[in-house]
Amino acid sequence: MAFLLSNFVRQTVGLNSGQVEVNSLEVGGPALFSYANPADAVATIVAANYFSQVAFDLSVNDVIIVVGSDASGMYQVNAVDT
């Protein structure tokens, strides 16, 4: 199946959530998101480019709580390809 934007939710609302690099220092904490898609297995959801539609919302080290058709878990964003 495909990524469902309506099922992607940001859980953190603080203005300093989401890490960015400023003068070689990481500033801010990771943001927390949740995503559920009962039609896709977790392996499909956590594969590269599944979240490309929201790539500009994500930063490295952000955490996504994922619920799929076969399992659930917490996953850390290790790369963002825009």
Contacts in CASP RR format, 6 or more apart in sequence:
PFRMAT RR
TARGET T0000
AUTHOR 0000-0000-0000
METHOD contacts of the structure
MODEL  1
MAFLLSNFVRQTVGLNSGQVEVNSLEVGGPALFSYANPADAVATIVAANY
FSQVAFDLSVNDVIIVVGSDASGMYQVNAVDT
1 37 0 8 1.000
1 39 0 8 1.000
1 40 0 8 1.000
1 44 0 8 1.000
3 37 0 8 1.000
3 50 0 8 1.000
3 51 0 8 1.000
3 52 0 8 1.000
3 53 0 8 1.000
3 54 0 8 1.000
4 37 0 8 1.000
5 53 0 8 1.000
5 54 0 8 1.000
7 35 0 8 1.000
7 36 0 8 1.000
7 37 0 8 1.000
8 33 0 8 1.000
8 34 0 8 1.000
8 35 0 8 1.000
8 51 0 8 1.000
8 54 0 8 1.000
9 33 0 8 1.000
9 34 0 8 1.000
9 35 0 8 1.000
10 31 0 8 1.000
10 32 0 8 1.000
10 33 0 8 1.000
10 57 0 8 1.000
11 32 0 8 1.000
11 33 0 8 1.000
11 34 0 8 1.000
11 65 0 8 1.000
12 18 0 8 1.000
12 31 0 8 1.000
12 32 0 8 1.000
16 27 0 8 1.000
16 28 0 8 1.000
16 29 0 8 1.000
17 28 0 8 1.000
17 29 0 8 1.000
17 30 0 8 1.000
17 31 0 8 1.000
17 32 0 8 1.000
18 28 0 8 1.000
18 29 0 8 1.000
18 30 0 8 1.000
18 31 0 8 1.000
18 59 0 8 1.000
18 61 0 8 1.000
18 62 0 8 1.000
19 26 0 8 1.000
19 27 0 8 1.000
19 28 0 8 1.000
19 29 0 8 1.000
19 30 0 8 1.000
19 59 0 8 1.000
19 60 0 8 1.000
19 61 0 8 1.000
19 62 0 8 1.000
20 26 0 8 1.000
20 27 0 8 1.000
20 28 0 8 1.000
20 59 0 8 1.000
21 27 0 8 1.000
26 61 0 8 1.000
29 61 0 8 1.000
30 59 0 8 1.000
30 61 0 8 1.000
30 62 0 8 1.000
30 63 0 8 1.000
30 76 0 8 1.000
31 58 0 8 1.000
31 59 0 8 1.000
31 62 0 8 1.000
31 63 0 8 1.000
32 62 0 8 1.000
32 63 0 8 1.000
32 64 0 8 1.000
32 65 0 8 1.000
33 57 0 8 1.000
33 58 0 8 1.000
33 62 0 8 1.000
33 63 0 8 1.000
33 64 0 8 1.000
33 65 0 8 1.000
34 64 0 8 1.000
34 65 0 8 1.000
34 66 0 8 1.000
34 67 0 8 1.000
35 45 0 8 1.000
35 51 0 8 1.000
35 64 0 8 1.000
35 65 0 8 1.000
35 66 0 8 1.000
35 67 0 8 1.000
36 66 0 8 1.000
36 67 0 8 1.000
36 68 0 8 1.000
37 45 0 8 1.000
37 67 0 8 1.000
37 68 0 8 1.000
37 69 0 8 1.000
38 67 0 8 1.000
38 68 0 8 1.000
38 69 0 8 1.000
39 69 0 8 1.000
40 68 0 8 1.000
40 69 0 8 1.000
41 68 0 8 1.000
41 69 0 8 1.000
41 70 0 8 1.000
41 71 0 8 1.000
42 66 0 8 1.000
42 68 0 8 1.000
42 69 0 8 1.000
42 70 0 8 1.000
42 71 0 8 1.000
42 72 0 8 1.000
42 73 0 8 1.000
44 50 0 8 1.000
45 66 0 8 1.000
45 68 0 8 1.000
46 66 0 8 1.000
46 75 0 8 1.000
48 81 0 8 1.000
49 81 0 8 1.000
51 58 0 8 1.000
51 64 0 8 1.000
52 81 0 8 1.000
55 80 0 8 1.000
55 81 0 8 1.000
55 82 0 8 1.000
56 82 0 8 1.000
58 77 0 8 1.000
58 80 0 8 1.000
59 77 0 8 1.000
59 80 0 8 1.000
60 77 0 8 1.000
60 78 0 8 1.000
60 79 0 8 1.000
60 80 0 8 1.000
61 76 0 8 1.000
61 77 0 8 1.000
62 76 0 8 1.000
62 77 0 8 1.000
63 74 0 8 1.000
63 75 0 8 1.000
63 76 0 8 1.000
63 77 0 8 1.000
64 74 0 8 1.000
64 75 0 8 1.000
64 76 0 8 1.000
64 77 0 8 1.000
65 72 0 8 1.000
65 73 0 8 1.000
65 74 0 8 1.000
66 72 0 8 1.000
66 73 0 8 1.000
66 74 0 8 1.000
66 75 0 8 1.000
67 73 0 8 1.000
END
